[in-house]
């Protein structure tokens, strides 16, 4: 299926200062300099392109160090010619992407990916292009997703910067546009709409009205994209420092209706405290606060995908459990139970790893447990169960629960914080006395079988769980006391 070529605004001259900035990016890498010499000597063009150029220009504008990392290049050489140029120089090469024109290489620990100019066409029934080699750098740049990624710098002696679609101006204005018509770009590859969402979070770009309009019109096309690709882009969005504005774009354009409908469903669901316009806004606030706590904890992993998913999705059970009560109140009884089930279903559908699915579901299930703590009336047994049920998620649960307090009432917020401080202090005291992180029954399986004179099997497991519950309820017991309790339980069970 043929597609009209994208409209192209007149090329603008690249200011000398910008030329110098990008030359510095090339010259900081001896590998790039040598690679440029090798391709030029072989009679081919080769250019640094895409995110590497974009990020170098952003660094120059912001006064930050030039970025490092994997480098993307494009060349007039065909893939087999590229392999010949690299032969004997690169320490290793790989051709897993060679069908799409990409050859990977590593030189002195630096990784590069070199792709032949392309002039693809899309069938618009899948996201797979009909791969066709191109002969023009500008034609290659025209098929890229956004103008800020459609800039290139030559690795030849002249180091020419090519910016045919005004990407530099868009970058400086923090504007997100496509090289051609946005509808054509997104119809060709709907995944680009999720990339637009990510760039709002990653680069703080503001999408052009035409981009937003096209995303809204073509949102259903996202169903063509595999769950793995959707999950990858969504996670990359969530792992940025400030993803809330991007998530708002995901919802407002209807993209979330296709890939995460539970998030869209939170809009206009009034919460039980009547402190927020809707549960959706509350959830974004919880996410922001969780990220702040995560980054402030020197012992925490950051960015933390599990914590961020839990913060965003902890209330997704509310729409299904909303009930209108007397006096105009709204309740959401057991929304944590329903929410945990919905989390498992959605994250599994998005192909998240099983451990991520289970961790987020468990945090969702536990996030309300603290509210039974009241003014500190929990017994030591209740504190032990809180810690044991959270397991290795306890630190994340602390952050999630604290983030879930979004009340504007300063007195109430201070009271909630002080109450949780009290709970954490009790956990600390009990942990020092009892090693709460490793609670096990006071008798092991071998002693259970010896006392009860039973072989390995289901009954041993039942006895083990009885002793585990007893340990949680009463704390550590002396062996003879634990044995007496086990024998009493066994007689009662057998009678």
Order of alpha helices (4+ residues) and beta strands (2+ residues): alpha-alpha-beta-alpha-beta-alpha-beta-beta-beta-beta-beta-alpha-beta-beta-alpha-beta-alpha-alpha-beta-alpha-alpha-alpha-alpha-alpha-alpha-alpha-alpha-beta-beta-alpha-alpha-alpha-alpha-alpha-alpha-alpha-alpha
